[in-house]
Amino acid sequence: GLFVSPRGVWPQSLLAVFGLTCAGLSGAVFVALHHLTGARWGRGLLRVPEAMVGVLPFAVVATAILAFGAPTLYAWADPRVTYR
């Protein structure tokens, strides 16, 4: 799809990366709040949000890949478009 119709692939990739980043950051916030408050009720559950934080390096790489689709995603990033 990237070579046939890039206008359809890049926006969907942007949404996927956004969702991946939100999942990783929500896990980080949950773990941080759990440790900050000293809660004991979620110790058995804590491995799940810790694993969610593990997707953040992949989200960084995916965000860097999205830079190649910036002219398709954003009109201001297209060098062919001129503004007066």
The first five atom37 places (N, CA, C, CB, O) and aatype in JSON, in Angstrom:
{
  "aatype": [7, 10, 13, 19, 15, 14, 1, 7, 19, 17, 14, 5, 15, 10, 10, 0, 19, 13, 7, 10, 16, 4, 0, 7, 10, 15, 7, 0, 19, 13, 19, 0, 10, 8, 8, 10, 16, 7, 0, 1, 17, 7, 1, 7, 10, 10, 1, 19, 14, 6, 0, 12, 19, 7, 19, 10, 14, 13, 0, 19, 19, 0, 16, 0, 9, 10, 0, 13, 7, 0, 14, 16, 10, 18, 0, 17, 0, 3, 14, 1, 19, 16, 18, 1],
  "atom_mask": [
    [1, 1, 1, 0, 1],
    [1, 1, 1, 1, 1],
    [1, 1, 1, 1, 1],
    [1, 1, 1, 1, 1],
    [1, 1, 1, 1, 1],
    [1, 1, 1, 1, 1],
    [1, 1, 1, 1, 1],
    [1, 1, 1, 0, 1],
    [1, 1, 1, 1, 1],
    [1, 1, 1, 1, 1],
    [1, 1, 1, 1, 1],
    [1, 1, 1, 1, 1],
    [1, 1, 1, 1, 1],
    [1, 1, 1, 1, 1],
    [1, 1, 1, 1, 1],
    [1, 1, 1, 1, 1],
    [1, 1, 1, 1, 1],
    [1, 1, 1, 1, 1],
    [1, 1, 1, 0, 1],
    [1, 1, 1, 1, 1],
    [1, 1, 1, 1, 1],
    [1, 1, 1, 1, 1],
    [1, 1, 1, 1, 1],
    [1, 1, 1, 0, 1],
    [1, 1, 1, 1, 1],
    [1, 1, 1, 1, 1],
    [1, 1, 1, 0, 1],
    [1, 1, 1, 1, 1],
    [1, 1, 1, 1, 1],
    [1, 1, 1, 1, 1],
    [1, 1, 1, 1, 1],
    [1, 1, 1, 1, 1],
    [1, 1, 1, 1, 1],
    [1, 1, 1, 1, 1],
    [1, 1, 1, 1, 1],
    [1, 1, 1, 1, 1],
    [1, 1, 1, 1, 1],
    [1, 1, 1, 0, 1],
    [1, 1, 1, 1, 1],
    [1, 1, 1, 1, 1],
    [1, 1, 1, 1, 1],
    [1, 1, 1, 0, 1],
    [1, 1, 1, 1, 1],
    [1, 1, 1, 0, 1],
    [1, 1, 1, 1, 1],
    [1, 1, 1, 1, 1],
    [1, 1, 1, 1, 1],
    [1, 1, 1, 1, 1],
    [1, 1, 1, 1, 1],
    [1, 1, 1, 1, 1],
    [1, 1, 1, 1, 1],
    [1, 1, 1, 1, 1],
    [1, 1, 1, 1, 1],
    [1, 1, 1, 0, 1],
    [1, 1, 1, 1, 1],
    [1, 1, 1, 1, 1],
    [1, 1, 1, 1, 1],
    [1, 1, 1, 1, 1],
    [1, 1, 1, 1, 1],
    [1, 1, 1, 1, 1],
    [1, 1, 1, 1, 1],
    [1, 1, 1, 1, 1],
    [1, 1, 1, 1, 1],
    [1, 1, 1, 1, 1],
    [1, 1, 1, 1, 1],
    [1, 1, 1, 1, 1],
    [1, 1, 1, 1, 1],
    [1, 1, 1, 1, 1],
    [1, 1, 1, 0, 1],
    [1, 1, 1, 1, 1],
    [1, 1, 1, 1, 1],
    [1, 1, 1, 1, 1],
    [1, 1, 1, 1, 1],
    [1, 1, 1, 1, 1],
    [1, 1, 1, 1, 1],
    [1, 1, 1, 1, 1],
    [1, 1, 1, 1, 1],
    [1, 1, 1, 1, 1],
    [1, 1, 1, 1, 1],
    [1, 1, 1, 1, 1],
    [1, 1, 1, 1, 1],
    [1, 1, 1, 1, 1],
    [1, 1, 1, 1, 1],
    [1, 1, 1, 1, 1]
  ],
  "atom_positions": [
    [[0.78, -1.18, 0.0], [0.0, 0.0, 0.0], [0.84, 1.27, 0.0], [0.0, 0.0, 0.0], [0.39, 2.31, -0.49]],
    [[2.04, 1.2, 0.53], [2.88, 2.39, 0.62], [3.3, 2.88, -0.76], [4.1, 2.11, 1.47], [3.41, 4.09, -0.97]],
    [[3.53, 1.97, -1.69], [3.95, 2.37, -3.02], [2.78, 2.64, -3.96], [4.83, 1.31, -3.62], [2.92, 3.4, -4.92]],
    [[1.64, 2.03, -3.68], [0.47, 2.21, -4.54], [-0.3, 3.47, -4.16], [-0.45, 0.99, -4.46], [-0.66, 4.27, -5.02]],
    [[-0.55, 3.64, -2.86], [-1.34, 4.77, -2.39], [-0.77, 5.32, -1.08], [-2.82, 4.34, -2.2], [-1.28, 5.01, 0.0]],
    [[0.29, 6.13, -1.17], [0.89, 6.64, 0.07], [-0.02, 7.6, 0.83], [2.2, 7.34, -0.24], [0.14, 7.76, 2.04]],
    [[-0.95, 8.24, 0.15], [-1.86, 9.16, 0.82], [-2.79, 8.43, 1.79], [-2.68, 9.94, -0.2], [-3.33, 9.05, 2.7]],
    [[-2.98, 7.15, 1.6], [-3.82, 6.39, 2.51], [-3.04, 5.69, 3.61], [0.0, 0.0, 0.0], [-3.59, 5.42, 4.68]],
    [[-1.77, 5.41, 3.36], [-0.97, 4.65, 4.32], [-0.4, 5.54, 5.42], [0.16, 3.94, 3.61], [-0.44, 5.15, 6.59]],
    [[0.11, 6.7, 5.08], [0.77, 7.55, 6.09], [-0.17, 8.03, 7.19], [1.4, 8.73, 5.42], [0.23, 8.01, 8.35]],
    [[-1.39, 8.47, 6.88], [-2.29, 8.86, 7.99], [-2.64, 7.69, 8.91], [-3.57, 9.47, 7.43], [-2.74, 7.87, 10.13]],
    [[-2.82, 6.51, 8.35], [-3.11, 5.35, 9.18], [-1.91, 4.97, 10.03], [-3.54, 4.17, 8.31], [-2.07, 4.53, 11.18]],
    [[-0.73, 5.12, 9.49], [0.49, 4.85, 10.25], [0.64, 5.85, 11.39], [1.72, 4.9, 9.34], [1.07, 5.5, 12.49]],
    [[0.29, 7.1, 11.14], [0.34, 8.12, 12.18], [-0.59, 7.77, 13.34], [-0.02, 9.49, 11.61], [-0.22, 7.91, 14.5]],
    [[-1.79, 7.32, 13.03], [-2.73, 6.91, 14.08], [-2.23, 5.69, 14.84], [-4.1, 6.62, 13.48], [-2.4, 5.61, 16.05]],
    [[-1.61, 4.74, 14.13], [-1.09, 3.54, 14.79], [0.05, 3.9, 15.74], [-0.61, 2.52, 13.75], [0.12, 3.38, 16.85]],
    [[0.95, 4.78, 15.31], [2.06, 5.2, 16.16], [1.54, 5.99, 17.36], [3.07, 6.05, 15.36], [2.06, 5.84, 18.47]],
    [[0.53, 6.8, 17.15], [-0.07, 7.55, 18.26], [-0.66, 6.59, 19.29], [-1.16, 8.5, 17.74], [-0.48, 6.79, 20.5]],
    [[-1.37, 5.58, 18.83], [-1.93, 4.59, 19.75], [-0.86, 3.81, 20.49], [0.0, 0.0, 0.0], [-1.01, 3.54, 21.69]],
    [[0.2, 3.44, 19.8], [1.31, 2.73, 20.43], [1.98, 3.58, 21.49], [2.32, 2.3, 19.38], [2.3, 3.1, 22.57]],
    [[2.19, 4.86, 21.18], [2.8, 5.77, 22.14], [1.9, 5.99, 23.35], [3.12, 7.11, 21.47], [2.39, 6.02, 24.48]],
    [[0.61, 6.15, 23.12], [-0.32, 6.34, 24.23], [-0.36, 5.12, 25.14], [-1.72, 6.64, 23.7], [-0.45, 5.26, 26.36]],
    [[-0.31, 3.93, 24.57], [-0.32, 2.71, 25.38], [0.94, 2.64, 26.25], [-0.42, 1.46, 24.48], [0.85, 2.32, 27.43]],
    [[2.09, 2.93, 25.67], [3.33, 2.9, 26.44], [3.37, 3.95, 27.53], [0.0, 0.0, 0.0], [3.81, 3.67, 28.64]],
    [[2.92, 5.15, 27.22], [2.94, 6.21, 28.22], [1.92, 5.99, 29.32], [2.69, 7.55, 27.56], [2.16, 6.36, 30.47]],
    [[0.78, 5.39, 29.0], [-0.2, 5.11, 30.05], [0.33, 4.05, 31.0], [-1.54, 4.66, 29.43], [0.05, 4.11, 32.2]],
    [[1.07, 3.09, 30.49], [1.7, 2.11, 31.38], [2.73, 2.76, 32.28], [0.0, 0.0, 0.0], [2.84, 2.41, 33.45]],
    [[3.5, 3.7, 31.74], [4.51, 4.41, 32.54], [3.85, 5.24, 33.64], [5.37, 5.3, 31.65], [4.34, 5.28, 34.76]],
    [[2.75, 5.89, 33.32], [2.04, 6.7, 34.32], [1.47, 5.8, 35.42], [0.9, 7.52, 33.66], [1.53, 6.14, 36.6]],
    [[0.91, 4.65, 35.04], [0.36, 3.74, 36.04], [1.44, 3.23, 36.98], [-0.34, 2.56, 35.35], [1.25, 3.2, 38.2]],
    [[2.59, 2.83, 36.42], [3.69, 2.33, 37.25], [4.2, 3.44, 38.16], [4.83, 1.78, 36.38], [4.47, 3.21, 39.34]],
    [[4.35, 4.64, 37.62], [4.85, 5.76, 38.43], [3.89, 6.09, 39.56], [5.08, 6.99, 37.55], [4.32, 6.31, 40.69]],
    [[2.61, 6.14, 39.28], [1.63, 6.42, 40.34], [1.58, 5.31, 41.37], [0.24, 6.63, 39.73], [1.39, 5.56, 42.56]],
    [[1.75, 4.09, 40.92], [1.74, 2.96, 41.84], [2.9, 3.06, 42.82], [1.8, 1.64, 41.06], [2.73, 2.83, 44.01]],
    [[4.07, 3.39, 42.32], [5.24, 3.52, 43.18], [5.16, 4.8, 44.03], [6.52, 3.52, 42.35], [5.58, 4.8, 45.19]],
    [[4.64, 5.85, 43.46], [4.56, 7.12, 44.17], [3.63, 7.04, 45.39], [4.09, 8.2, 43.23], [3.94, 7.59, 46.44]],
    [[2.52, 6.36, 45.22], [1.56, 6.28, 46.32], [1.86, 5.13, 47.27], [0.16, 6.12, 45.76], [1.27, 5.05, 48.35]],
    [[2.77, 4.24, 46.9], [3.08, 3.11, 47.76], [1.97, 2.08, 47.8], [0.0, 0.0, 0.0], [1.83, 1.37, 48.8]],
    [[1.19, 2.0, 46.76], [0.06, 1.08, 46.73], [0.54, -0.37, 46.72], [-0.82, 1.35, 45.49], [1.55, -0.7, 46.1]],
    [[-0.19, -1.22, 47.42], [0.15, -2.63, 47.47], [-0.86, -3.48, 46.73], [0.27, -3.09, 48.9], [-0.6, -4.66, 46.47]],
    [[-1.99, -2.91, 46.38], [-3.06, -3.7, 45.79], [-2.74, -4.18, 44.37], [-4.33, -2.9, 45.77], [-3.29, -5.18, 43.92]],
    [[-1.86, -3.48, 43.67], [-1.64, -3.82, 42.27], [-0.34, -4.53, 41.98], [0.0, 0.0, 0.0], [0.09, -4.57, 40.83]],
    [[0.29, -5.1, 42.99], [1.6, -5.73, 42.75], [1.51, -6.9, 41.79], [2.19, -6.19, 44.06], [2.42, -7.1, 40.99]],
    [[0.46, -7.65, 41.85], [0.3, -8.77, 40.93], [-0.02, -8.32, 39.51], [0.0, 0.0, 0.0], [0.24, -9.03, 38.55]],
    [[-0.57, -7.16, 39.41], [-0.96, -6.6, 38.12], [0.13, -5.75, 37.49], [-2.22, -5.79, 38.27], [0.03, -5.37, 36.33]],
    [[1.16, -5.44, 38.24], [2.15, -4.45, 37.83], [2.98, -4.86, 36.62], [3.07, -4.17, 38.97], [3.51, -4.0, 35.92]],
    [[3.09, -6.14, 36.37], [3.9, -6.59, 35.24], [3.27, -6.19, 33.89], [4.08, -8.11, 35.3], [3.99, -6.01, 32.9]],
    [[1.98, -6.07, 33.85], [1.31, -5.7, 32.59], [1.67, -4.27, 32.18], [-0.22, -5.84, 32.73], [2.11, -4.07, 31.05]],
    [[1.51, -3.25, 33.05], [1.91, -1.91, 32.62], [3.42, -1.76, 32.44], [1.43, -0.89, 33.63], [3.86, -0.94, 31.65]],
    [[4.21, -2.56, 33.17], [5.65, -2.53, 32.93], [5.98, -3.04, 31.54], [6.39, -3.35, 33.99], [6.89, -2.53, 30.88]],
    [[5.25, -4.04, 31.09], [5.44, -4.54, 29.73], [4.96, -3.53, 28.69], [4.71, -5.87, 29.55], [5.5, -3.44, 27.59]],
    [[3.92, -2.76, 29.05], [3.42, -1.73, 28.13], [4.47, -0.65, 27.9], [2.13, -1.1, 28.67], [4.55, -0.08, 26.81]],
    [[5.27, -0.36, 28.92], [6.33, 0.63, 28.78], [7.38, 0.15, 27.79], [6.97, 0.93, 30.16], [8.06, 0.96, 27.16]],
    [[7.52, -1.16, 27.65], [8.51, -1.73, 26.74], [8.27, -1.43, 25.26], [0.0, 0.0, 0.0], [9.16, -1.64, 24.45]],
    [[7.1, -0.94, 24.91], [6.84, -0.61, 23.5], [7.33, 0.79, 23.13], [5.34, -0.73, 23.21], [7.33, 1.15, 21.95]],
    [[7.74, 1.58, 24.11], [8.16, 2.95, 23.82], [9.38, 3.04, 22.89], [8.47, 3.66, 25.12], [9.4, 3.92, 22.04]],
    [[10.4, 2.19, 23.01], [11.49, 2.26, 22.01], [11.01, 2.0, 20.59], [12.58, 1.26, 22.37], [11.5, 2.62, 19.64]],
    [[10.05, 1.09, 20.44], [9.5, 0.84, 19.11], [8.7, 2.04, 18.61], [8.61, -0.41, 19.13], [8.69, 2.33, 17.41]],
    [[8.04, 2.73, 19.52], [7.28, 3.93, 19.15], [8.23, 5.04, 18.69], [6.43, 4.42, 20.33], [7.9, 5.81, 17.79]],
    [[9.4, 5.13, 19.31], [10.38, 6.13, 18.9], [10.87, 5.84, 17.48], [11.58, 6.16, 19.88], [10.98, 6.75, 16.66]],
    [[11.17, 4.59, 17.2], [11.63, 4.21, 15.86], [10.52, 4.45, 14.84], [12.07, 2.72, 15.83], [10.78, 4.96, 13.75]],
    [[9.3, 4.09, 15.18], [8.18, 4.3, 14.26], [7.93, 5.78, 14.01], [6.91, 3.64, 14.82], [7.56, 6.17, 12.9]],
    [[8.12, 6.61, 15.03], [7.96, 8.05, 14.85], [9.04, 8.59, 13.93], [8.01, 8.77, 16.21], [8.78, 9.47, 13.11]],
    [[10.25, 8.07, 14.04], [11.32, 8.49, 13.14], [11.02, 8.08, 11.7], [12.67, 7.9, 13.59], [11.35, 8.81, 10.77]],
    [[10.41, 6.94, 11.52], [10.03, 6.5, 10.17], [8.94, 7.4, 9.6], [9.56, 5.03, 10.2], [8.9, 7.64, 8.4]],
    [[8.06, 7.9, 10.47], [7.0, 8.8, 10.01], [7.55, 10.1, 9.43], [6.04, 9.11, 11.16], [6.85, 10.8, 8.69]],
    [[8.78, 10.44, 9.77], [9.36, 11.66, 9.21], [9.47, 11.58, 7.69], [10.75, 11.92, 9.82], [9.45, 12.61, 7.01]],
    [[9.59, 10.37, 7.16], [9.65, 10.22, 5.69], [8.3, 10.51, 5.04], [10.12, 8.81, 5.32], [8.25, 10.85, 3.86]],
    [[7.23, 10.36, 5.78], [5.91, 10.64, 5.24], [5.38, 12.02, 5.58], [0.0, 0.0, 0.0], [4.22, 12.32, 5.32]],
    [[6.22, 12.85, 6.15], [5.77, 14.19, 6.56], [5.21, 15.02, 5.4], [6.92, 14.93, 7.19], [4.2, 15.69, 5.6]],
    [[5.82, 15.01, 4.22], [5.21, 15.79, 3.13], [3.81, 15.31, 2.75], [6.1, 15.74, 1.9], [2.98, 16.11, 2.29]],
    [[3.54, 14.05, 2.93], [2.2, 13.54, 2.64], [1.23, 13.87, 3.77], [2.25, 12.02, 2.42], [0.06, 14.13, 3.52]],
    [[1.73, 13.87, 5.0], [0.87, 14.12, 6.16], [0.56, 15.59, 6.36], [1.5, 13.57, 7.4], [-0.57, 15.96, 6.69]],
    [[1.56, 16.43, 6.17], [1.43, 17.85, 6.5], [1.76, 18.7, 5.28], [2.35, 18.22, 7.69], [2.81, 18.52, 4.66]],
    [[0.88, 19.62, 4.95], [1.1, 20.46, 3.78], [2.3, 21.38, 3.96], [-0.15, 21.29, 3.49], [2.98, 21.69, 2.99]],
    [[2.57, 21.82, 5.19], [3.68, 22.73, 5.43], [5.03, 22.04, 5.27], [3.58, 23.33, 6.8], [6.05, 22.72, 5.17]],
    [[5.07, 20.71, 5.25], [6.33, 19.98, 5.11], [6.65, 19.65, 3.66], [6.29, 18.7, 5.93], [7.72, 19.12, 3.36]],
    [[5.74, 19.96, 2.76], [5.96, 19.66, 1.35], [6.76, 20.8, 0.71], [4.61, 19.46, 0.61], [6.3, 21.94, 0.71]],
    [[7.95, 20.51, 0.17], [8.77, 21.58, -0.4], [8.18, 22.17, -1.69], [10.15, 21.06, -0.68], [8.58, 23.25, -2.12]],
    [[7.24, 21.46, -2.31], [6.64, 21.98, -3.55], [5.59, 23.03, -3.29], [6.03, 20.85, -4.33], [5.24, 23.78, -4.2]],
    [[5.09, 23.12, -2.07], [4.05, 24.09, -1.73], [4.72, 25.38, -1.28], [3.1, 23.54, -0.62], [5.61, 25.38, -0.43]],
    [[4.28, 26.49, -1.87], [4.84, 27.79, -1.49], [3.74, 28.62, -0.82], [5.43, 28.55, -2.73], [2.57, 28.59, -1.22]],
    [[4.14, 29.36, 0.19], [3.23, 30.23, 0.92], [3.68, 31.68, 0.73], [3.18, 29.86, 2.43], [4.87, 31.97, 0.69]],
    [[2.74, 32.56, 0.62], [3.07, 33.97, 0.45], [2.63, 34.75, 1.65], [2.43, 34.54, -0.79], [2.82, 35.96, 1.7]]
  ]
}
